[in-house]
Amino acid sequence: MAGGKGSRIRPLTLSRPKPIIPVANRPLIEYVVEKIRNSGCNELVVTLSYLKNQIKNLLKKDYSEMNIRFSVEKTPLGTAGGVKKAAKYLDDTFFVLSGDVLVDLDLDKLLAFHKKNKSLATMLLTTVDNPSHFGIAVMDDTNKIIRFLEKPSPENVFSKIANTGTYVLEPEILDYINTEKSEIDFSKDIFPQLIEEKAGIFGYVLDGYWNDVGRPKTFLQANYDVLNKKISPEPRGKNLKEGVGRLGDMWVGKNVEIENRVRIIGPVVIGDNCVIEKNCTIGRNSVIGDNIHLEKNSTIKGSVIFPDSIIKEGSYLKDCIVDCNCNIEKNSFIERGAILGSNVHLGSFSRVMSKRSIYNSTVILPESIVDSDYPIVS
């Protein structure tokens, strides 16, 4: 499933679909497709809508050996509606996976559980702290789901076992999907009906990593988790040896120039064709994309910088996100949780306050304090 707009993580999705957003310098969807390929599956149907050609081009180029088909939705059909549209490809037991979620899942074990229970539908579940963002479930002693509610209000929370959006389904489930509605969702429309009819829907509780990657906070956490090897694969690049001023895991790409007195504290990944000038500090949990120029005396800590940007002298970036082709002028300060969209020009001696967003192609004048989203968007 790769057709959503990713509105909760704008402006990163204004110029790309969410599954293309890089996590530790690798497109998010690649983590999912790698799991599929490594499990031995070769048949893949990708549902597309928003900025569909970017995903098509990536998968055709990097996974040409796989049998990948595309099902394009002109208007959003919902999770179940999108599967129904691809029904001509679904004549056997199949997985439904999200192209914008990081999950450490053994597909073979999930399938074996599904077959053992002779289930019509198996839902991958995980424990969460805040159930209000997800569908929540209660199971009986046999792991059959007996109660389910999508995105409950705080007073209606009865479980912290949440739906991850990953399923194993039998083709017969397509008969339950009524296409008279314009948008049909498994969680809202199909699963409650299956539970009411006792049609056989089971829950498999994940004992491993899962991240929705739907918000800036969870996106940053996804990058940190890849760097800290909580989910595979590791970042691309050659391992840099520890030495004076260099500690921890450091993955460095091709044609990278690192000048004298640069301090690097891993885990850190640095992409291809980067220049790191003297007296810079790159702190733990930092991701530096391709073609980044980091001028002298600058500091990057816990931040994710997409390709093709320049960070000028004396700037300080802390736990923030910077999209492609940005120009951060000297002595700028970007605080925790802030997001700069692509092609942003941040004037010298400026400060972007915590959790603020600057949308694409915005010019911020020197000595500015950005204490609200800019421009203001509805």
Secondary structure, 3 states (H helix, E strand, C coil): CCCCCCHHHCCCCCCCCHHHCEECCEEHHHHHHHHHHHCCCCEEEEEECCCHHHHHHHHHHHCCCCEEEEEECCCCCHHHHHHHHCHHHCCCCEEECCCCCEECCCHHHHHHHHHHCCCCEEEEEEECCCHHHCEEEEECCCCEEEEEEECCCHHHCCCCEEEEEEEEECHHHHHHCCCCCCCCCHHHHHHHHHHHCCCCEEEEECCCCEECCCCHHHHHHHHHHHHCCCCCCCCCCEECCCECCEECCEEECCCCEECCCCEEECCEEECCCCEECCCCEECCCEEECCCCEECCCCEEECCEECCCCEECCCCEEECCEECCCCEECCCCEECCCCEECCCCEECCCCEECCCCEECCCCEECCCCEECCCECCCC
